[in-house]
């Protein structure tokens, strides 16, 4: 019983430490999950694996993602040991609590495994305790809460422990366990095998140096063979994956972005419990190109580094040398292909990663920064040897246990990142309702982008309907085939948050319904507020359900249920929505209106719309006719829904005042001419309308780009590093083309280009074909000034058709053409 008491107390200690390090996760174990979208993915992985096995199906193909074709999961990164624990606990706990408990237990095992390794090597409980605490509380581990299969590295210390025992005891039992633990590393995550092989190789080199024994060699070969045999399934899977898509295993851009800044080793985590106000801006400076991943901290720690240095200088060389070499190699690899110091790339320094990169296996880890996760073990062991070296001092011997405990507390405080980032494990209540439906109709989530689909997969665990997207570690060839084959879906895929411009809404919905896609889910949390309001307008129909997170729509709308006529223009046909672009317009400008039409019965005749500009006395100043929609009315079925986009040019000589636009409907053959007139009031003003009013900080220019776009004004803001340019555009009519913007900064004397910018408006997010006529559109552009010398420069802009490369002709406010169709907005003086 006493033999079991110490291991039990150690388990309790490291589990309690895991709860402290992740506080308040244990307090909210059934309601919250560790923060990050990858958590949602790993949660789904556990659900799907057990779902498939319970149904007697292969988990390596799922019909739940990328409906209607499904998705091969051969390329997916399953954390099998986490999934095993998750499945075993689910019958006893809620799924969220089961996930969190497995998470905490794996974190505790990290400390426990490092303790056992250090205890075996040092023979000292205090040294082992401090090693376990350092390894478990390692900042690079705790600043990646959504990577459980990367942070759960506890099999590696155990693998090294039994590797050591095999060389010392020569027992077959230890050799077998070495092989099994090596395989276990691979089943946690196959990429963990790379550092395991590297660390094991260095450790073994020092263990066998000068005393190679035939018995030991035979047992080591047996251990390797056992490991390979048990790893055969993932090895074969890897070979298959490699043959299919070898380039996807290495992301060269990630290698440069996800390297380690040298200064970060001495900087506490960005979210440190005590120093975040200081460290957060430092990490933003170190990693300006990483975004949300800038917080992955490689911090070594003051206490850990101090103890490690004592261990290096005061411990026997044979004991500490393998761990020192291991630490140096891992640190140099983590620095990446180029040295980065305080956010600056120093390309002149040769780096180990560039040399090691010649060996393909090293680059399979994909991100050099990940080597910092494994740096924890040699640092923990060097610190353990440092603590052991303190035994020579009498003052240490007198207070050994309290001092060791105090150092452990200081290590925790040095690394502490609480409150641990959490996210609510909640989904909209509509998904519980959908779970009750017997029909397995699929859901189309908006935005369509599959790279945003982890929250959709998390919701799928509740509603259990197929979805059209999904996430995989690497997408197999053809995964996007259905999304790319449907023009409506492909437009959503291209423009992300923006609704497509296809007018025939009900026909597009019917195509989805024919593929058993029953619902559209607009995820408001992933869409800017202005855009989800645009989706509500574009889809025309009323949502079946709406809350603060989602709007849910049917793909089989019915008149009188999902939409109603504001005005019935013909029996069973009328206007569902009417959206004027503006209520004020200037003489000579274009006024536009979008009309959503609906049917309760099929139509057989083609229809046209008439717009008339009428004053208060009934005098008609302008008449224009349009097809009712790009989708001919004769093809509209029962419950049809479509948009008509109309633009009326106001005469340049019209007298300012209050007018109305009358909208009426007639058939192309003249047999129908409705008496119903829709009257839309507008104001024609000689002054600038509110929709064309520039902010006070803007400089007016009034440039015309062809007859389609006006540049009303611009504003600039200059720093040492960049020039921020805000352009204020106005569409003069509906556009079919998506024009690209160019911004040139060129030397005022020589004309040599110094900097340029080239993209669609709003960083590709708002193509010109989506611009409603008359609306003021602001477009912010950031032009980098890095590497540009002091002097005088011209700032110029223009628009061109990306298909032909032709620039739009530019006319100034006086009606004169601009040379080169590249108007100069301002002279920029650089004097830094």
Residue, then its C-alpha position, 0 to 999 in steps of 0.5 A: x500500500x505504501x508503495x502505491x501511496x507515493x505514485x498516487x500523491x504524485x498524480x494528485x500533485x501534478x493533476x492539481x498543478x494542471x488545474x492551477x495552470x489552466x484555471x478556471x478550466x476545472x471550475x467551468x469544466x462542463x461549460x467551457x473549452x480551451x480557447x482556439x478554433x483547433x480545440x473545436x476541431x479536436x473536439x469534432x475529431x473525437x466525436x467523429x471517430x467514435x461515431x464511425x466506430x460505433x456504426x462499424x464504418x471507417x473513420x478515415x472517410x466521412x459523409x458529414x463534411x463536404x456534402x454531397x461527396x464527403x471527405x477522405x480523412x486520411x490526411x486528417x491529424x487525429x490525436x488518437x490518445x486524446x480520442x481514446x480517453x474522450x470516448x472512454x469518459x463520454x458515457x460517464x460525463x458530458x462530452x465537454x467535461x470528458x474532453x477537458x478532463x482528458x486535456x488536464x490528465x494529459x497535462x498532468x502526465x507531462x509533469x509526471x513523466x518528466x519527474x520519473x525520468x529525472x528521478x531515475x537519472x538524478x536519484x533525487x526527489x526534489x530535483x525530479x519534482x522541479x523537473x516535472x514542474x518546469x516540463x509541465x508549466x513550460x510556456x510554449x505548452x501553455x500558450x497553445x491551448x488548442x493544440x492538445x496533440x502537440x502539447x501532450x508530449x509526455x510519451x517522450x520522457x517515458x521513451x527516453x527513460x526506458x531507452x536509458x534503462x535498456x542500455x543500463x539493465x539490458x532487460x528485454x522488458x525495458x527494450x519492449x517498453x522502449x519500442x512501445x513508447x516510441x510507437x505511442x509517441x507517433x500515435x499522439x501525433x506522428x510529427x512528434x516522432x521527429x524530435x523523439x528520434x532527434x532527442x533519442x539519438x543524441x541521448x543514445x550517442x552519449x549513453x553508448x559512447x565508448x561502451x557499446x555492448x552487443x547485448x544492448x545493441x540487439x535489444x535496441x534493434x528489437x526496440x526499434x523493430x517493435x516501434x516500427x511494427x506498431x507504427x506500420x498503419x500510420x507509416x503506410x498512411x504517410x507513404x500514401x499521403x506523401x505520394x499523393x501530395x508531397x509538397x503539402x508536407x512543407x510550408x516554406x512561408x510558415x518556416x519563415x513566419x513561424x521561426x523564433x525571435x531570439x529575444x523571446x527566450x528572455x521575454x515572459x509570455x504575452x499573456x503573463x499573469x503579472x507582466x502582460x502590459x509589458x510583454x504583449x507589445x513586445x511579442x507584437x513587435x517580435x512577430x508582426x507577421x504571425x497574427x493570432x499565433x504571435x503569443x506562442x512563447x518560448x520563454x525559458x524562465x528566470x528560475x529554470x535558466x538559473x538552475x540550468x546554468x548551475x547544472x551546466x557548470x557544476x554537474x559532472x560532464x557526462x550527466x549534463x552534456x547530452x541535455x546541453x547538446x540537446x538543448x542547443x540543437x533544439x534551440x538552434x532549430x527553433x530559430x528557423x532558417x534566418x535569425x530574427x532579433x526583436x522582430x528584425x530578420x538578420x540574413x547574414x548569419x548562417x543557421x542550423x535549420x538551413x543546414x538541417x533543412x537539407x534533411x527532409x525529416x527535419x522540415x516535416x515539423x513544418x514550423x521551426x517554432x515547434x522545436x521549442x515544445x521539446x526544448x522543455x525536456x533538456x531544460x528541465x533535466x539541466x535544472x534538475x542537475x542544477x538543483x542536485x548541485x546545490x546539495x554541496x552547500x550546507x545551507x541547502x541541506x538544512x532547508x532542502x525541502x522547503x527551498x525546493x518547494x519554494x523554487x517550484x512555486x517561483x517556477x510556476x509564478x514565473x511561467x503563469x498565464x492565468x486566467x487560462x484562455x477559454x471559450x464557451x462550449x455553446x451553440x445556438x439552440x436551433x441546432x438542438x432542434x435540427x438534431x430532432x429531425x429525421x431527415x438528414x438534410x445538409x447545412x450550407x454554412x456562410x461564410x462558405x470558406x472551408x478554412x473557417x469551418x471549425x465552428x461549423x464542425x463543432x456545431x455539427x456535433x450537436x445537430x449531426x447533419x452533413x455540412x458543405x465544408x470541413x477542415x482537414x490537416x491537408x485537403x485531398x485532391x477534389x475536396x472542393x469539387x462540388x463547391x467549385x462546380x456550382x457558380x453560386x457557391x463558387x462566388x461565395x467561396x471567392x468573395x467570402x462575406x459578401x453575398x453573390x450578385x446572382x439574381x435568381x435566388x430561388x433557382x439557386x436555392x432549388x439547386x441546393x435542395x435537389x442535393x439534399x441541402x435543406x438549410x442555409x446558416x449565416x454565421x454572424x460571428x464570422x461576418x461583419x455586421x454590415x455584411x450579414x445585414x446584406x445577406x438578410x436582404x439578398x436572400x429575400x426570405x424571412x429566416x426560420x430562426x434568428x439569434x445573435x449568432x446565426x440566421x437560418x434559412x430554408x432552401x425550399x421557401x413558400x409564398x405566404x410562409x417564408x415571404x410575403x408581397x409588399x405589393x402584389x403587381x399581378x395575381x400571384x406575383x409581386x414585390x417582396x423587397x424594394x431597396x432604393x440606393x439613396x433618397x437624394x441624387x444630383x442632376x446628371x447622376x444615376x439613381x438606382x433601386x433593387x427590387x426583389x420579386x416573388x411568385x405564388x404561381x408560375x409565370x408564363x410571360x416575360x415582363x419588363x419594368x418601367x421607371x419614370x421620373x415625375x415631379x409633383x405636378x405629374x410631368x414626366x422628365x425621364x422614362x427608362x425600361x428594363x427586363x424585370x430580371x436577368x432571369x426571364x419572368x417566363x421561367x419563374x416557377x411557383x415560389x420563385x424569388x429573384x432580384x431586378x437591378x435598375x438604374x435611372x439617369x437623372x437629366x442634367x438640366x432638371x430643376x432641383x426639388x422633390x420628385x418621385x420615381x414611379x415603377x410599373x410592370x408590363x409584358x414584353x408583348x404588350x398584353x399586360x400593363x399594370x395599373x399599379x404604380x409604386x411611387x418612390x420619393x427622391x430629392x434632386x439637389x444641386x448641393x452635395x447629397x448626404x450619400x456623397x458627403x466627404x468627411x472633414x479630413x478628406x480632400x475633394x477631387x471629383x475625378x471620373x473613371x470612365x462613366x462608371x466610377x467617381x473618386x470624390x476625395x481622399x485623405x492621407x496619414x503618414x508615419x515613418x513606416x507607411x503611408x495610409x491612403x483613404x479613397x472615397x469612391x462612388x459608383x455611377x452605375x451598376x458594373x459588370x467588371x471587377x476593376x483593380x486599384x493601383x496606387x503608385x508612389x514615384x520619384x517626383x524628379x526621375x519618375x522611378x517607382x518607389x512603392x506600389x499597391x495593386x488589389x481590388x477595393x478593400x483588400x479584395x473584399x468589395x469588388x466593384x461589381x458589388x457597388x450600388x450606384x450612388x453609395x459612398x465607399x471608403x477604401x483604405x490602402x496601406x503603402x509601405x515606406x520601408x527601404x524608401x529614401x528621403x525625398x519628394x514623391x508623387x502619389x497617384x492612383x488609377x483603376x484598370x480591368x484585370x482581364x485586359x490590363x486596360x486603364x479606365x480613362x480619367x476626366x478631372x472636374x473641369x472635364x479634361x482628360x488626365x495623362x496616362x489615366x493616372x491622376x496625381x493626388x498629392x506630393x509626398x515629402x519624406x524627411x525621416 
